[in-house]
Amino acid sequence: MDNTIAARVYRDKYRSATLDTLLRGAMVSEAITSVDRSDNLRIQSPYSSTPTVVVQALAGTYTPADFTTTDDVLTVTDEFIVGEHIHDFQESLTQFDLFAARTEQMAFNVAKKIDEFVLNNLCEDGTGTYTTPAGGFTTAANVNTIFANINAQVDGFSDSYNGKFCVLENTDMVGLYQAGATNGFTFADNVLNNGMVGQWMGVDIYVVRTGTFTDATVGTKTWTNAGHRVAGVKNMATVALPGGTKTEEKMVSGKTGMEVATYGYVGFKLWAPKVSLVIDITLA
């Protein structure tokens, strides 16, 4: 087909809708953290200390106690940017909608990069720790033991009603598929017939591509997560995306066609009172 998004006003609307859809639908971090898209540069901690309940003989008296707040803030310090130049001859001579194709590809890669940023920071900052049996998730015999230990670390906390999660790379799924095919009739049918492994022992499973958990410095953050995965209770961290993502299309002197840039700002905070509810998993 010929190019169908020829006018810039329609391209801008299309980019905005596509970015919003892909970012909200493709990002694992959307499902396991609270996302703030307000224009706040600085976000205060929503958590304070846990109240202490006193049980005593009937007296009708009490001693008021002080409570403490944690001076903990999320400050946005990083930005993500992708820019490309589409020459006029590239757009005019193609038989498909080049702007639509590049918009979707940009949006997907922006979502993937934000996910990498958030998941690695979540893994780095969590103080819960667990080392898997030898073979990690890829060994079917380990799977029940691993998820039992994940549950045991966070069960009993009031926050666990938010739901529990575990983020794995696609290569980890080998053991889960094998184990799932032999665990109970209904569960086994879902795995054998549909390839579905969405939850294990009440823990929601999210899968990212291999190479997501790394040792790296990205923007202002540094993490050492090669050979690690992350699990815990949902919504203990906040991701700030002030103003959402933006796109610009502009002419550049000396070149035909248009330059397209997609960019935004990102901040992350695992709140101090909740760090123990996020588990840094080491693969053995």
N, C-alpha and C positions, 0 to 999 in steps of 0.2 A: 504494500500500500504506500501511498504518498505520505509525506509528513502531514500529520493531522493537528499538531499543536503549533501552528505557524505564528499566531499573534502572541506577543509577550504577555499580555494580560491573562490569557488563558494558561500560558506556561507557568506563570506565578501561582495561579490558583491550583493548578495541577501539582506543582512542587509542594505547596503547603499541605495539601490533602495527603499526598503520597508520603511525605516525611512524617506527618502525624500518625498515619496508619501504621507505617512500618516501625517507627520508634516505639509505639505503644504495644504493638503485636509481637515484635521480634526480640525484644529485650527481656532476658531473664531477670535482670535487676528490677524491672517494673513489677514482677510478681513477688519478690522477696524483700523489697525495701519500700519505705515511704518515699514518694517522689514529689518534690516541691518545685512547681514551675512558676512561682511568683517571682517578682523582680527583687527580692531581698538578697543583698550581698552577704548578710550575716544572719544566721538562724540560731536561736537560743535552744538549749537542751530542753526537751519536753518532759524529762524525768527528774524526780527528786528522790530522796532517801525513802526506804520502806518504813511505814509506821510500825511502832512496837505496841502490841496489844498486851495489856496486863490482866491477868485473871486473879481475883482476890475474893476473900470472904465478904459477905454482904456488908457494905459500909456506906455506900452512897457518896463516897469521896474519891477524888482522883488528884493526881499531880500532873499538870500539863507539861508536856515535853517539847523541847525545841526540835525542829527538823532542819535538815541541811539541804541546800541545793548545790548542785555541781556546776562550777563555772566552766561550762563546756559549750563550745559554739562550733557551728559549721561555717567556715569561710570559703567562698568560691575563689580559687586561685588558678584554675586551669581552663584552657579553651581548646576546642577541637575544630579543625579547619580542613576542608578539602576543596581544591580549586582546579578547574580544567578549562581549557580553551577549545571551543568547537568552531573550527573554520567553516566558512560559508560553503566551500565545495564539499566538505564532509556531510553537511546537512542536506545540501541540494541534490547530491548524487546518490544518496542512500535510498533504498526501497522500504525502509522502515522508519519509525519515528525515533530519530536519534536523541532528541531532547528527552523524550519520555524514558527511553532505555537508560540514558546516563543519570537521569533523576532517580530512578529506582535503584540503580547500582550505587550511587552516592549515598542514598538514604540507608541502604542495607549496610554499607561499610561504616557509616556513622554509628548506627545502632550496634554493630559488632565491636567497634572501638570503645564506645561508652560501656558496654557490658564487660569488656576486658578490664577497663579501668575500675569499675565498681566491684566486680567479683574478686579481683586481686587485692584491692584495698580491704574488702570484707574479710578475706582469708588472712591477710597480714595483721589486722587489728584484733581479730577474735582471740580471746585468751583460753577458751576451751581447747583442749588438745586430745587427739586420739591417733594412735598408730595402728593400722590395719594388720591382720595376719599376713604372712608372706603370700605374695600374689595379688594382694589388694582386691579390688572389685572384679578383676578379670577371672578370678578363680571362683567357680560357682559355689563351692563348699564354704566360702567365706561370707557370702552375702547376708545370710540370716544373722550371723554373729556380728557383722559390722552394723547393720541397722538396729539390732538390739542394743548395741553400745551407744549409738547416736541417740536413741530414745532415752536410754538410762541417764544420759548426761543432762537432759533438759526437762524430763518429766517431773511433775510436781510443782513447777514454777507457774505462777498465775498467768504469766505471759504466753505460756504454751498454747492457750486457746487461739492465738493468732495463726496457728498452724506451723508445721515443721517442714524443712526443705533440705535437699542435698543436691549440690551441683556437681555433675560429673562431665568428663570429656567423652566423646563418642566411642573411643577405644575401650573405655571402662565397661561398656554395655555388654560385652561378650559374656561375662560371668552372670549378669543379671538375666539375660535371655535364657541362658542354659538353666539357671536356677529356677526362673519363673515357669519354665515348661514342665517342671516336676513338683511345683508347690500348690497342691489343691486343685480341684477340678475346674472351678470357674476361672481362677487366676491362670491356670495352665492353658485353658481354652483361649483366653485373651492373648496370651503370649504366642501360642502356637498358630492361631488362626489370623490374628491381626497384628502381631508384633508390638503389642502395647505393654509398656512397663511404665506406667505413670505414677505409681505410688507403691511403696513397700513399707509394711508395718506402720501405716499412717504418716509416713514421710513422703512428701511430694518430691518427685525426681525431675530435675531439669538438666538437659543435655546441651553442652556447647561443643564446639569443634576442638579437636586435639591441638595443643599449643596455646590454649587460652591461659592456663596457669603457668607463669613464667618467672624467671629472675630478670628483673628489668627496672630501669628508671624511665618513667613516662611522665612528662610534664614536671611537676614539683614533687611527685611521689616516687618512692623506691620500695620495691617488694622482692621477696625471695620465696617464690611459691612453686618452683619447678618440682614436680613429684608430689604436689599437694592438691587437695580438694577442699571444699568448704560445705558445712552443714550447720543446722541450728534452727532457731525460732525466727519466723518471718517478722519483718517490720521493726527490727531493733536498730536499724540504721536508716539514715535519710540521705537521699540523693537530690541535690539541688541542680535544676536545669533552668536558671532564671531566663524568662522570656522565651523558652523553648529554642528550637533551631530556626535559623534564618537563612535565606538564600538571596544572592545578588546576581544580577545579570547586567553586564556592562560592555560597552565597546572599548577596544584597546587600540591605541594608535599604532599603526604599522602592521596590523593584522586584520584579515577579513573575519567575519563572523562575530561571535560573542564569547566573552569569558563568563563562566558560571562558578560561583563560590558558595559553598554551604558551610555554615559555622555556628558555634554556640559555646556556652560556658557550662562547666560542670564542677560540682563540689561534692564531697562525700564525708560522712561522719557516722561511725559506729559509736553510739552514745555510751559514755563511761559507765553508767550504772548497769549496762546490759552486755558488756563485752564478754562475759562468761557464757552467755547464751548463744554465742557463735563459735563453732568448733573448727579449728584448723586441723584437717585430716592429713596425716602423712602416709603415703603409700609405701608399704614394706615390700 
